Amino acid sequence: MVSFIPNIEDWTIFLDKWNQQVFEKLKARNISPSKYHHYSEDTDYNCYHLPGATEAQIIELEQKLQTKLPVGYRNFLSASNGYVSLDRRYMFCDTDKIDWFIQENLKWAEICDNSGRRDISDEKYFQYGAAQDCCWIRGRYMKTALQISPVDESYVYLLNPLIIDNRNEWESWGLGSKYPGAFRYRSFWDMMQTLYLKSCESYLF
């Protein structure tokens, strides 16, 4: 049981901290972030931050999806309408590009649904963190998953509205064809914390 739901300020502080860490790594190696980023040389990378989505933009997205987004993810969009880390390792869509996974990846979803991994027990499925095996997924969930990132080198991030925790936060997936399954997290916030730590620990420029 968990109770924390990140608000807009939590996301703003976190994303700024993430980019600050990347900026310092690049600066230490005398590498311009523009080498990895699509913004111009005169961007102040030290405090770079995307503007948040308006309430109208988020409501329009929810109307298109015909669902109410989880509060934690909604607050993320309000803090930053999409996200691209300065080293371009992690990219998340803005409200104009978020859609159901099957809209452009139906075949991928069908392959996973027919892979024979649909009957994972609850005991295995609800293991998160170090105890989790990426093979322990339920492929059928991909047909109802929300795609929140572009597909980059056969890797994509999803939200799963069929698994909701006690905060009404949706389960989050990091899905890649290079893996025999997906890495799953209790929420989008939990996943982003893990990606941030990975980003800080490993810079292979």
C-alpha positions as a printed NumPy array, in Angstrom:
array([[  0.   ,   0.   ,   0.   ],
       [  1.379,   3.379,  -1.027],
       [ -0.133,   6.832,  -0.74 ],
       [  2.211,   9.319,  -2.44 ],
       [  1.001,  10.884,  -5.686],
       [  3.411,  13.399,  -7.273],
       [  1.969,  16.864,  -7.755],
       [  2.991,  19.38 , -10.426],
       [  5.74 ,  20.859,  -8.248],
       [  7.153,  17.389,  -7.509],
       [  7.437,  16.719, -11.244],
       [  8.981,  20.118, -11.973],
       [ 11.668,  19.657,  -9.331],
       [ 12.36 ,  16.094, -10.434],
       [ 12.654,  16.827, -14.167],
       [ 14.854,  19.855, -13.546],
       [ 17.085,  17.726, -11.312],
       [ 17.321,  15.062, -14.028],
       [ 18.376,  17.511, -16.716],
       [ 20.79 ,  19.199, -14.327],
       [ 22.513,  15.857, -13.738],
       [ 22.83 ,  15.224, -17.481],
       [ 24.012,  18.788, -18.087],
       [ 26.792,  18.441, -15.511],
       [ 27.942,  15.161, -17.065],
       [ 28.057,  16.693, -20.527],
       [ 29.795,  19.813, -19.25 ],
       [ 32.45 ,  17.722, -17.487],
       [ 33.245,  16.067, -20.829],
       [ 33.187,  19.353, -22.777],
       [ 30.28 ,  18.05 , -24.849],
       [ 27.544,  20.424, -25.996],
       [ 24.063,  19.089, -25.207],
       [ 23.035,  20.238, -28.699],
       [ 24.874,  17.184, -30.007],
       [ 22.156,  15.065, -28.42 ],
       [ 19.266,  17.479, -28.358],
       [ 17.11 ,  19.056, -31.046],
       [ 17.201,  22.548, -29.564],
       [ 19.632,  25.264, -30.62 ],
       [ 23.059,  26.079, -29.188],
       [ 21.759,  29.127, -27.328],
       [ 19.3  ,  27.111, -25.223],
       [ 20.071,  27.484, -21.533],
       [ 20.501,  23.757, -20.902],
       [ 21.339,  24.371, -17.26 ],
       [ 17.714,  25.178, -16.541],
       [ 16.028,  23.695, -19.621],
       [ 12.419,  22.714, -19.078],
       [  9.464,  22.144, -21.41 ],
       [  6.288,  24.122, -20.71 ],
       [  3.42 ,  22.179, -19.211],
       [  0.194,  21.25 , -20.958],
       [ -2.844,  23.385, -20.295],
       [ -5.889,  21.932, -18.593],
       [ -7.724,  22.288, -21.914],
       [ -5.076,  20.211, -23.699],
       [ -5.297,  17.448, -21.093],
       [ -9.096,  17.412, -21.201],
       [ -8.967,  17.211, -25.003],
       [ -6.604,  14.226, -24.733],
       [ -8.897,  12.492, -22.228],
       [-11.856,  13.066, -24.519],
       [ -9.938,  11.559, -27.448],
       [ -8.962,   8.525, -25.347],
       [-12.386,   8.368, -23.676],
       [-10.774,   7.806, -20.297],
       [ -9.633,   9.745, -17.242],
       [ -5.852,   9.756, -16.871],
       [ -4.287,   8.879, -13.511],
       [ -3.557,  11.938, -11.377],
       [  0.201,  11.366, -11.171],
       [  0.572,  11.198, -14.952],
       [ -1.85 ,  14.091, -15.414],
       [  0.347,  16.201, -13.119],
       [  3.403,  15.189, -15.152],
       [  1.786,  16.583, -18.308],
       [  0.84 ,  19.758, -16.436],
       [  4.468,  20.161, -15.356],
       [  6.002,  19.235, -18.715],
       [  4.03 ,  18.499, -21.865],
       [  6.261,  15.625, -22.922],
       [  9.884,  15.171, -21.961],
       [ 13.2  ,  14.68 , -23.731],
       [ 16.251,  14.198, -21.53 ],
       [ 19.202,  16.307, -22.628],
       [ 21.127,  13.223, -23.766],
       [ 18.028,  12.067, -25.733],
       [ 18.053,   8.695, -24.009],
       [ 14.502,   9.079, -22.783],
       [ 11.631,  10.642, -24.708],
       [  7.984,  10.961, -23.729],
       [  5.146,  12.232, -25.893],
       [  3.217,  15.454, -25.556],
       [ -0.578,  15.468, -25.476],
       [ -0.852,  15.67 , -29.275],
       [  0.968,  12.355, -29.748],
       [ -0.284,  10.2  , -26.857],
       [ -2.595,   7.421, -28.033],
       [ -3.543,   3.797, -27.468],
       [ -0.71 ,   1.409, -28.334],
       [ -2.743,  -0.591, -30.851],
       [ -3.352,   2.46 , -33.032],
       [  0.046,   2.023, -34.662],
       [  1.303,  -1.229, -33.122],
       [ -1.573,  -3.69 , -33.397],
       [  0.605,  -6.441, -34.873],
       [  3.127,  -6.077, -32.026],
       [  0.314,  -6.317, -29.47 ],
       [ -1.17 ,  -9.376, -31.176],
       [  2.185, -11.169, -31.226],
       [  2.601, -10.597, -27.481],
       [ -0.999, -11.596, -26.808],
       [ -0.482, -14.879, -28.632],
       [  2.896, -15.623, -27.063],
       [  1.461, -17.939, -24.4  ],
       [  2.294, -15.603, -21.496],
       [ -1.252, -14.617, -20.692],
       [ -1.736, -16.784, -17.591],
       [  1.008, -15.49 , -15.295],
       [ -0.119, -15.969, -11.689],
       [ -0.798, -12.963,  -9.474],
       [  2.057, -14.088,  -7.242],
       [  4.505, -13.654, -10.11 ],
       [  2.814, -10.763, -11.846],
       [  2.678,  -8.445,  -8.861],
       [  6.393,  -8.676,  -8.198],
       [  8.09 ,  -5.336,  -8.79 ],
       [ 11.663,  -4.197,  -8.379],
       [ 14.603,  -6.607,  -8.149],
       [ 12.347,  -9.634,  -7.601],
       [ 10.616,  -9.119, -10.951],
       [ 11.333, -11.224, -14.036],
       [ 10.684,  -9.311, -17.275],
       [  9.152, -12.495, -18.718],
       [  6.289, -12.232, -16.223],
       [  3.899, -10.183, -18.305],
       [  0.362, -10.617, -19.57 ],
       [  0.514,  -9.962, -23.286],
       [ -3.213,  -9.283, -23.553],
       [ -2.775,  -6.037, -21.632],
       [ -0.929,  -4.504, -24.577],
       [ -4.18 ,  -4.311, -26.524],
       [ -5.527,  -1.794, -24.016],
       [ -2.249,  -0.059, -23.065],
       [ -1.631,   3.647, -23.524],
       [  1.492,   4.559, -25.506],
       [  3.236,   7.522, -23.857],
       [  6.525,   7.561, -25.782],
       [  7.654,   7.17 , -29.378],
       [  9.025,   3.77 , -30.374],
       [ 12.793,   4.252, -30.21 ],
       [ 15.052,   1.397, -31.309],
       [ 12.146,  -1.018, -30.743],
       [ 11.591,   0.275, -27.2  ],
       [  8.477,   2.008, -25.934],
       [  6.861,   3.085, -22.662],
       [  3.246,   2.273, -21.83 ],
       [  0.63 ,   2.804, -19.132],
       [ -1.632,  -0.116, -18.287],
       [ -5.166,   0.934, -17.252],
       [ -6.121,  -2.638, -16.318],
       [ -3.756,  -2.711, -13.329],
       [ -4.483,   0.156, -10.942],
       [ -3.061,   0.506,  -7.434],
       [ -4.686,   1.864,  -4.285],
       [ -3.9  ,   5.434,  -5.425],
       [ -5.687,   4.832,  -8.767],
       [ -2.308,   5.085, -10.488],
       [ -1.847,   2.912, -13.585],
       [  0.903,   0.346, -13.891],
       [  3.766,   1.46 , -16.179],
       [  5.75 ,  -0.668, -18.647],
       [  9.105,  -0.361, -20.364],
       [  8.655,  -2.688, -23.353],
       [ 11.386,  -3.592, -25.82 ],
       [ 11.816,  -6.211, -28.529],
       [ 15.361,  -6.848, -27.24 ],
       [ 13.874,  -8.276, -24.037],
       [ 11.704, -11.389, -23.607],
       [  9.018,  -9.263, -21.989],
       [  8.695,  -5.922, -20.214],
       [  9.949,  -4.191, -17.081],
       [  6.923,  -3.12 , -15.07 ],
       [  6.422,  -0.528, -12.335],
       [  3.579,   0.29 ,  -9.969],
       [  3.185,   3.742, -11.507],
       [  4.662,   6.184, -13.997],
       [  6.378,   8.026, -11.131],
       [  8.05 ,   4.808,  -9.936],
       [  9.278,   4.072, -13.451],
       [ 10.672,   7.575, -13.921],
       [ 12.619,   7.314, -10.658],
       [ 14.279,   4.139, -11.948],
       [ 15.05 ,   5.665, -15.351],
       [ 16.567,   8.691, -13.647],
       [ 18.899,   6.499, -11.576],
       [ 19.921,   4.558, -14.673],
       [ 20.578,   7.82 , -16.476],
       [ 22.777,   9.096, -13.651],
       [ 24.732,   5.848, -13.337],
       [ 25.562,   5.232, -16.975],
       [ 26.735,   7.774, -19.519],
       [ 28.292,   6.169, -22.565],
       [ 28.99 ,   9.07 , -24.843]])
